[in-house]
Amino acid sequence: MPFPTVASPIGHYLQHLHDKFARLEDGQVATYIPELGRANPAWFGIAVATVDGQVYEVGDSRQEFTIQSISKPLVYGLALEAVGLKQVLARVGVEPSGEAFNSISLDPKTGRPLNPMINAGAIATSGLVPGSSPEERRTRLLELIGEFAARDLAMDDAVYCSERDTGHRNRAIAHLLRNFDIITGDPEDPLDLYFRQCSISVTCRDLAVMAATLAGGGVNPLSRRRVLQPQNAGRLLSVMSSCGMYDYAGECIYNVGMPAKSGVAGGLLAVLPGQLGIGIFSPPLDAKGNSVRGIRVCHDLSQDFGLHLFNSPRVVTPALKHVQSGADVRSKRLRAGAELEVLRRQGGCIRLYQLRGRLVFASLEPVIRSVLREAADCTHVIIDLAQVADLDRASCRLLLDLRDQLVRSGVRVFLTGAADNQTLRNYVVSRFDEGGWTQLCGFDSRDEALEACEEELLKRHGSKRPEPPGVPLKQQELCRGFTPGELQDLAQRLTALDLSADAEVLAAGSAADAMYFLVQGEVGIFLKPDGAAEQLISRLGPGMSFGEVALVDRAPRSATVRALSDIQILRLSFEAFDLLADEGLSHLQTKLIANLAGVLAARLRSANAEIRSLK
C-alpha cells in the first residue's frame, strides 16, 4: 500500500516525480538471484530525510526489499570503526574500478580489491567485522545497520538461501582473496556474512534515514545517536562518490552530484552532505545494475532542487530569522483604540516570517515546515525576503508551491522585500504573468503588506474606520469622554486646514507651537538619522493626533510630518491650550492630558511587544 507523505510542497513535488516515472517500463528485474525475480516491477517508492529528522515519502516507501549492495558502504564504515583505517586500507583500496559490481578487480601485486563497493572489496570488508564467532559477527553487523535505520532489522532467509546457493562467482572471489591472504581462515565465513548482509530487509524510508545519517556526519536524525565518527562518515562518502555506482559512478557524480549507492533489488541511496538523504526503491534495473526509476528521480531532484554537491553551500545557515504575529507587531500606521483592540484579538491570524541568508533546499525546507504547522490558525502570511542574499530557482519553486498550498487553504500570502530580485521575478512571471508578480510581490516592504493585512482584518471584524467625510472631533482619540459642551468649547479654539499630498505640516527642528487632530487623509512621520536617508517611521490615519507630545515639554520638533494624501486637520495652538485655564476650562486641559497619556502608553506597549518579538 502506498504510504501518504506529509502534506507539503515537498511532498507534492515527490508525488509529481512518482507520477511522472511510475509509467516508465524500461529495465528488467534482477533474476540472477532467483528470489529477487519475484519482485513486482511496479513497486516504486521515494523518500527524502533531512538531517534534522523530517521524512517525506510517497509511493511504496514501506515495501520491504533486501538491501543488497547498499550494505557495502555501511559495513565498510563498521570496519573503519572496529579495526581502524590502517588495517582496512591494508585489505581494501579506494580506487575506482570502472567495472561492473561483480568484477574481479584486484591489485596484480598484492591481490587487494580496488575498492569496497565491488563484490571483492565488500567480501574483504565483511572479513573485518569483529566477533569471536560467526553468530556474534552477524549480530554485530545487523545491529549496526539497524542503527543506521533507527529500527531493528531482520534478514530475509529466502533471499539469503537463494544468494548462497547461486553465488558461485562470489565464492570464487572469496577463495581468490584467501589465496592472497586478504581474508584469513575459512573463506566461507566472511562469504556467508556477506550473503547475509545483502539479504537484510529494508524499506525505501530506511534508505533515506540511512542516507541522512551519513549526511549528518554519522548522527542518525531520528534516534540522535552517533553511528559513525565524522571522519569515517567522510571516508565512506568519498568512496561512494567515486565507486558507489560502479561503471556509472563518474556520470552519476557529474550529473547528479551526490554520493550514491545502488542495490540489485532496486534500492538506491543518495547523500547530500550536511543537508539530506534520499532513498528510492524500484526493482527494474538498467544494464549497469542500477534502478532505472531511481536514477531518473535522483537526476530530477538534483536539477529541480539544486542539490548538486559542488553547486551547494558547504555550510547551510538557518533561513528563518524571526516569526512574528500580527498580535505582537504592528505596521507603521498608528491606530486608534478600537482598531488596536481588534488587532490585539485577531492579529494572531497574521504571521510574518523574516528570512535571511542564502535560500537553498536545506535552509528553506524547515521554513516551509514551520509555516505549514501554523497555517491552520492563519488568514494572512507575509514572507519577508529583504535580508535574503541569494535564492535559486529551486527556492523560487518551493516558495510558490508553498503559496499555492496556502491559498488553497484560504490563506492570503505576500512575498515582500523582493522588488530587486530578478531571479524570483523571472520565475514568478514565467509561472504566472506580470499580474501574478504584482499580486504576490506588489508590496516593497513588509510594513506595507502588514498594513494591508491589518486593513483586511479590520474590515472583516467590523472595526474599520469610516471612509470620508472623515472622523469628527467627538471620535478623535484625544477626545474620549468629552461632553457635547466640552467638544463645542474645544472646537471654538481649533483652526481647520486642508492640505495637499506631500505638504509638509511640521519640520524637524522647528519650534513646537501647536498640536493637530487628523480628520481625513493620512500623514507620515519621518526621521532623518545622521548621514542616512529620510525614513518613514509611522503613518497616522483619521481620528489620530500628532504634534501632541510637545504639549508636555515644548521642545523643538524631533520629526517631520508630511501629508501622504490630501488631508484635513484641526489645529490647536499651544497658546490656546494654555489660555484654557484662564478661561475657566482647566478640566479640558486635564482631559486632553489624560487621554494623551493613555494614547502614549498604548503606543509604548505596542512598541515594547514588537521589540520583544525580535529577540
N, C-alpha and C positions, 0 to 999 in steps of 0.2 A: 504493500500500500504506500502511495506517495505520502511523504510527511510534510505538513504545511510549514512554511517558513514564517519568521517574524514579519508582521506587516510593516514594510519599509520600502522606500525606493530601491534599496539594495536588493531586498528580497524580490521585488517586482522585476528588477533587471535580471537576476538569476533565473527567474521563471521565464523571462523572454529568451534567455540563452537556451534554456531547457527546451522550450517550444521550438526554437529555431533549429536545433541539432537533433532533436528526437526523431526527425524524419530521415536522417542520414541512414543509409543502408550499406555504406562502404565497410570493408573489413570483414574478418572472419573470427569466430570464437575459437580460442586455442583448443586443440584436440590431442596434441602430442602427450599431454597428461590426460588420460581418458575421462577422469572425473570432472575436469574443467569443461569438457564438451557439453555437459548438462546445462550450462548457464543459458538463461533466456537472453537472446541478443537485444531484446527491447529494454532490458533493465538499464536505467540511466539516472544517476544522482549527482548532484553538485552541492558542495558545502564550502563555506568560507568562514574561518575563525580568526578573530582579531587577537592581538597579544594581550588584551585586557579581558578576554573571555566571552565576547559576544559571538554567537554562532548563527549563521544564516544557512538555511538548507532547503533544497527543493528536490522534487522527484523521489527516486528510490534511495534516499540518503540513509535509510536504516536497513536496507537489504544487506544481509551478511554475505561475504565472499572471502576468499583466502588472500592473505597479504602478499604472498609470493615474494618477488624480488624487492618489494618496498621494505622488506625486513632488513635488507643488506646494510643500508646506512645506519639503521638503529643498532644492529648488532656490532657494527664497526665502532659505533660510539661506546657501546658496552665494553668492547675490548680495550679501547683507549683508556677508559676509566679504570678498568681492572688491572691491566698489566703495564700501562704507560706507553708513551709514544715510541720510545726506542725499540721496545720489543715488537710492537705492531709493525713498525717500518722494516724490521728485520725479516718479517714474514710476508708482508704485502706492500707493494709500491703505491704510488699515487698518480701514475702517468696514464693518460687516455690510451685506450687500445684502438679506437676507431673501428671496432669489430662488433659482431653480434654478442648477445649476453652469454651464450654457451661456448664462445670461442676459447681455445686453449692458448691463451696469451701469457707466456711465461718468459722471464728473463733467460736467455740462452745459456748464461754462465751460472747463475745461482738457482734457477728454477722458480724464482719468486714471481707470483702473479703480478701483472702490471698495476692492478687497482682492485679495491674491494667490491666494486659494483658488478664485475663479471663473475660468473659462477665459480671459477677457480679461486679468485680472491675471496669470495664470500665463504667458501668451504674452509679456506685457510683461516679466515677470521673466526668462524664458528669454533675452530680448534683452539682458540684463545679464550673462550668463555670459561671462567674458573669454576671449579667444583671437584669434590672428591669422588663423584660417581656420575654416570650418565643422567640419573634421575635428578640429582642436585643441579647439574648444569641446565637441564630442561626447565626446572623450576626457576632458576635464576633468570634465564632468558625470557620466559613467559612473564615473569613479574616485571621485568624492565620494560618490555613492550607494552604491558598493561599500564605502567606509569606514564608512558608517552600518551596513551589514550585516556587516562584518568578513569579507567574502569578495569574490572577483571576481564581477562580474555581467555579463550579456550581454543584448543586445536581441533580442526576438522579431521577426524580419524579416517574418513573415507578418502579425502584428498591425500592425506599422508600416505596411506597404503598404496594409492594409485601412483604417487610420485616415487615411492620406494621401489615398487615393483617394476616400474618402467624407466627408472633413472639410470640407465646403463652408461650413458655418456658422462654423467656426473660421477658415477662410480669409478670410471676410468680416470677422470681428472683427480679424484681423491687419491687413488693409488699412485698416480704420477707425482703428486705433491709429496706423498710419503717417500717416494724414491729420492727426492731432493731434500728430504728432511725438513720440508716446510711444515708438515704436520708430523707428529711423533706418535708412537704407539700404533694401535689398530686403526687404520684409516676409516673403518666402518663407523667408529664412534662419532667423529666430527661430521661425517657424511649424514649419519642418521639425524644428528641435531640440526643440520642444515635442512633436511627434508621436513623436519617437524616445524622449524621456524617459518618455513614457507607456507605451511598449512594452518597457520593461526588465522582464526576467523575475525574479521573486522568489518566495519561499515565505512561508507563514504564520510560520514560525520567523524568517525575515529581518525581517518586520514587527515582531515582538516585540523583537528585538535593536535595531532602529532606534528603536523607542519607548523602550527602556531607555536608549539613548544620549541621547535628549532628556531623559529623567527624571534622568539623571546630570549634567545641565548641559553636555552636549556631549561627554562622555567615553564612548567605546564600552566596554561592560562586558566584552567578550571580548578585544579587542585592547589595551585600556587606552590607546588613542590618543585624543588630543583632536581631534574632528572640527569642533566649533564652539566659539567663545568663549562663556562663560556668559551674557553679556548678549544675544548673538544667539540662543542657545537659548531664553532667556526671552521675547524678542520673538516668536520663532516660535510658542511655545506660547500666547502671548497671542492671536495671530491665529487659531490653531487653535481656541481655546476659544470665540471669538465667530463665526468664519466657516467653520470646518473642515467642518461638516456642512450647509452651505448653509441652506436654509429649515427644517432640523431642528436647527440649531445651538443655539438658545435652549432647546428642550426637552431636548436632549442634555446640556448643561451643568447644567441644573436637575435632571434625574432621575438621570443617570449621574455627573455631577460630575467628568469627566475631559476634558481637551482631546483631540479625536479627529479623524481624517480618514478618509474613505471613498474607494473607487475603484469604478468601474462594472464591473470584472472580478470584484468580490465581496470584495475585501480591505477590512479595517478596522483601523486603528491607533489605540490609545488610550494616554494617558500619565498616570501619577500621579507628579508631580514629586517627586524625591528618593527614590522607592521602587521603581517598576516600570514596565514597558511591556507592553502587550497587543497581540497580533496575531491576527486571525481571518480565515478565508477560507471563504466560502460564496457561490457565484455568484448565487442568486436575489435580486433586488433589490425593494425596495418602490417606491411611486410617486415617492418623492423621490430615488431612485437610491442608497439605502443597503442594505447586506446585511441581509436580514430576520433571519437567524440571528445575524449579528454584533451587531445592536442588542440582541437578546434576551440574548445571552451577556454583553455589557457591562453591561446592567442588572442581571442576577443577580449577576455578580461584584462590582459596586459595592455592592449591597444586602447580600449574604451575607458579604462580607469587609470591609465598612465602608470602601470605597475612595473615597468622595466627597471631592473635593479640599477642600471647605470644612468637612468634618467630620473631617479627618485632621490630625494634628500636623504643624506646619511642619518640625520637627526630629525625626527618629527616632533615638533613642539605642539602643545595643545592649542587648538584654534579658538576655543571658547574662552574669551576674556571675562565677560560678565553676562549674567542673566538677570534681567530686571523686570519688575512687574509694574503695570500702569497704576497700581495702588500705591506704589512707593516712589516712583519717579514721574515727574510731570514735564510737559512741554514748556517752552519758554513763555507761553501765553499764561499770564496771571489770571486767575478766575475768582469769581465771587463765591460766597459761602455755599449757596445752594448747589452750584456746579461742583465745588470741591467735595461736598458730601456725597454726590452721586459717584464721583470718581474714586472716593475712598471705598465705597461699597462695591462698585462694579469694575474698578480699574484693574483688578486681578485678571480680567479677561484679556488684557493686553500683555503680551510678552515681548520683550526686547532682548535680542541676542546680539552681543557685540563680539565680532570675530577679529582675529589678528593673524599676522604672520603669513606664511605660505600655505595655501589650501591645497592639499592632496588627499587622496582617498583616506589614508590612515588618520589624518587630522580632522577631516570633515565627517567621517562616519560616526564618531561619538557625539558630535553636534546634532546630527540627524536623530540619533537615538534620544538625546535629551529633549529635542523639540517634540518628537512623537509621544514621549512619555507624558508631556504636559498638554498635548493638543486637545484632549477631551475637555479641558477646563478653559479653553481659549476661544475667543472670537476674532482676535487680531494677532498676527505675528509680524514683527519687524526684525529683519536680519541685517545688521549694520556691517558693511564691508569697508568702512572708511579707513581702518587700520590694517587691512589685508594688503600685504606687499605683492602677492602674486597668486594667481589661480590658473589652473589649466582647463582644457575643455572637459576633462572628466569631472572636475569640480563643478563646472557650469552645468553639466548634465545632472549631477546629483542635486544641486540646488533647485533646478527647475522640476525635477522629478518630485522632490520634496514639496515644492509649491503646488504641483498638480494634486498630490495626495491630500494636502491640507485643504485645498479649495473644494475637493470632492466631499470633505467633511464639514464644509460650511465655514471655513476659517479664511479671513482676508489676510493676504500676505504681501509684504512690501520688502524689496531689497533697497537699501539706502547706501549712500557713500560710494556709489559705483559709476557716477557720471563719466569719469575719465577712464574707465576700464574697458578698453576696446575689445579684449577677448570675450568678456561677458556680453558686451553689446552685440558683437557679431553673432554669438551663439544664440542669444535671445531672438534677434531679428531673423536668423535663419530658421529657427524653430517656430516662431510666431510671425511677427512682422513689426514694423515700427510702432504700430499701436500697442502691441504686446510689451514692447520696451517701455513705452510711456506709462502703461498701466502698472507694470511691475516695478519699474525703477524710476518712476517720474519724480520722486522726491530726492533732492540732492542730499539732504541731511536727515538724520534720524529724528531730529526735533520736528521737522515739517511733517514727517509721517506720523509721529506720535500725536501731534496736534490733530491731524486728520482722523486718527483712530479715536481720540477723545471726543471729537465733534460727533462722530457716528454713535458712540456710546451715549452721549447726552441726548441726541435726538431719539435714540431707541428707548431711553428710560425717562423721557418726558421732561427733562430739565434744561433743554436748550434755551438760551436767551432769546428774547423776541427779536424779530427782524425789524428794520426801520418801521416806524419813525424813531426808534431808539428807546433808551432806558430813562424814564422820567426821574426827577430828583428823589421822589419818595422811595424808589427802588435802588438807589445808589448804595453801595456797601457802607459808606460812612454816615448814612442817614438812617440806619436801623434804629427803630424805637422813637423816631421823631413824631410828634403830634402834627396834625394839619396846620395848627397855628405856628408851630416851630418851623415847619417846612416853608411856610409863607414868609416868616421873618428872615430865614436864610436866603430864600430866593430873591428877596429885595436887595440883597447885598452881592449878588452874583452878576457877572457880565458874560453874556452869550457870545461865542466866537465860532465862526465857520472857517475852516482852513482846508486847503487843497492837499492832496497826496504829496509827500516829500517835503512839506513845510516843516521847518524847524521850530518847535514850540519852546524848547528850553535848550540852552547851550551849556556844555560842561564848563565849569569855572565862572559862570555868570552869577550875579547876585541873586539870592533867593528872596522873592518878594510876593509869591502867590502859590496857591495850590489849585488843582484842576479836577473837575468831575467830567468823565468821558461819557457823553450821551449817545453818540453814534460814531461808527467807524473804529479804526484800530490805530494804536500808536506803538512804536518800538522804543525800547530803552537801549542805548548804545554806549559802550565803553571803548576807549582807545588806549590800551596799555602802551607803555613806553616802547617805542621802536616797532610797534606792531600795527596792523591794520585795524580799523574800527570793527568792533564785534557787536552783534545783536545779542543781548543777554536775556531779554524777556519781551513779551508782547502783551499789551493790555487791550481789552475789548470793552464794549459798553457796560456801564454800571460800575466801573472801577475808577480809581483816582490815581493821580501821580503828582509829584512835586510836594507831597504832603509831609514827607519825613523832615524836610527843612523847617516845618512848623515848630519842631521841637528845638533844634539847635541853631537855626537861621544861618547855617554855614553855606558857602557858595555851592552851586550845583556840582554834584560829583559825576553826573552822566548827562548825555544828550538825549532829548526826547524828540522824535521825529514822527510825523504822520505817515502811516503806511498806506492809508487810503484817505479819501475825503472824510473829514471829521467834524463833529460838532461838540464843543466843550463849554463848560461853565467855569468861569474863573473867580476864585475867592482870594482877594488880596490879603496879605498878612496884616496890612493896616486895618482893613475892615474887620478882620478876625479880632485884632487887639481891641478895637472900639466896642466889641460886644459887651464887655464887662462894664464899660462906662454907660452903656445904654440899657443896663439892667437885664442883659441877656447872657449872663455868665453861664447859665445852665446849657446854652447852645455850645459854648466852648467846651464844657465838661463832657457833653455827649459826643462831640466830634473827636475829642482826645481819647475818650474811652473806646469808641469804635475803631479809631486808628490803631490803638494798642492791640485790639482783637485781630485786626487785619494783619498787622505786622507779626503777631505771634503765629498766626496760621501760616504765613509765608515762611517764617523761620522753621516751623515744624516740618513743612514740606521740603525745605532745603536740607534739613538735617536727615530726613528719611532718604533723600537722594544720595547724600554723602555716605550714609551707612550702606546703601545698596552697592556702592562702588568698591567696598572692601573685598 
